[in-house]
Amino acid sequence: MNISIKKPSPVGLVLLAIVSVQFGSALAKSLFGELGMWGVVSLRVSFSTVVLFALWRLKWHSQIRQNFGMIVVFGVVFAAMNSFFYAAIDRIPLGIAISLEFSGPLGLAILKSQRWLDGLWVLLAGAGILLLTPLSGSTVDGWGIILALAAGFFWALYILLSAQVGQRLPGIEGLAWALAVSSVLLLPIGIATAGSALLDPKLLAMGAGVALLSTTVPYSFEMMALRSLPVKVFGIMLSLEPMAGVLAGFLVLGEMLSVRSLSACLLVSIAAAGAARFRSDLPAA
C-alpha cells in the first residue's frame, strides 16, 4: 500500500510562521520578570545560532571571510532590531509594538515606489500610529512607542542587508553568521543582567522555546513557502502579524487593548496589505 504525503501548503506555512513568531514574542515577554529583557533576547539569539549551525552544519570558508564586514554589520543590525523590539514590549502591549514596528518595512516599500496610490497606505499607517500616541489622547507609554519605531527602522535596514547578504552567500549561511555576531554582542549583556537565573534549567528550556518559535521555525517555514509563493502574496500575508500579535498578547499575557488601540493595529495591517497587494515589481536597473 502506497502512502502519499502531501507537500505542505505555502500559505499554510506562512500562517504557521506568523503564529509562531508572535507566540514566541509573547513567551519571551512572559520571561522578562525572571530573566529581564536583556537575558531573554540574548538567549533567543544564542539558542537560534546554535540550532542553525547544528542543522546546517555550517563551517568557516573563504566566502565568509571575504564578506565578513557585511556580516558584522548585518549582525549588529539584527541585535539592535531585536533589542529595541524587546525593550518596546517590556513597556507596551505586544500587538501595539508589532504594529508600530511595521512602520519600518512599510516605509521602505513606499520609499521605493513612485505611485500616488502608495500615499493612501502612508495615510492609513500614519493614522494608526497617531492613534497610539499621547498626542491623540492615548495612554500608551511614550518611550515604548519610540522603542518600537526604532525597532521598525532597524527592521528596514535588516531587509536591505538581508537582500545583499543573500546575493553573496547561499541559503541560510549569511543569517546564521550574523546571528553568531549578534550572540557575541548580546550574551555578555544578558549574563551581566540576568546572572545566575540563566543557569535555571526551566528558564533555559523556555529560552530555547523562544528561539525555536521566534527564529528557527518561522524563518525555516518562510524559506520553504517562498519557493513557490509569490513575493506579493507573502507580503500581504505578513500584514496579519499585528493582529496575530494582538491575539498572542491576549491569550498568553492577558493583554486587552482598547477599541482605539485595536483600530490602530487594524489600520496598520490594512496599510501593509495594501502596499504589498499593489506593489510594482519593476525590474532592477
Buried (B, 14 or more C-beta within 10 A) or exposed (E): EEEEEEEEEBBEBBBBBBBBBBBBBBBBBBBBEBBBBBBBBBBBBBBBBBBBBEEEEBEEEEEBEEBEEBBBBBBBBBBBBBBBBBBBBBBBBBBBBBBBBBBBBBBBBBEEBEEEEBEBBBEBBBBBBEBBBEEEEBEBBBEBBBBBBBBBBBBBBBBEBBEBBBEBBEEBBBBBBBBBBBBBBBBEBBBEBBEEBBEBEEBBEBBBBBBBBBBBBBBBBBBBBBEEBEEBBBBBBBBBBBBBBBBBBBEBBEBEBEEBBBBBBBBBBBBBBBBBEBBEEEEEE
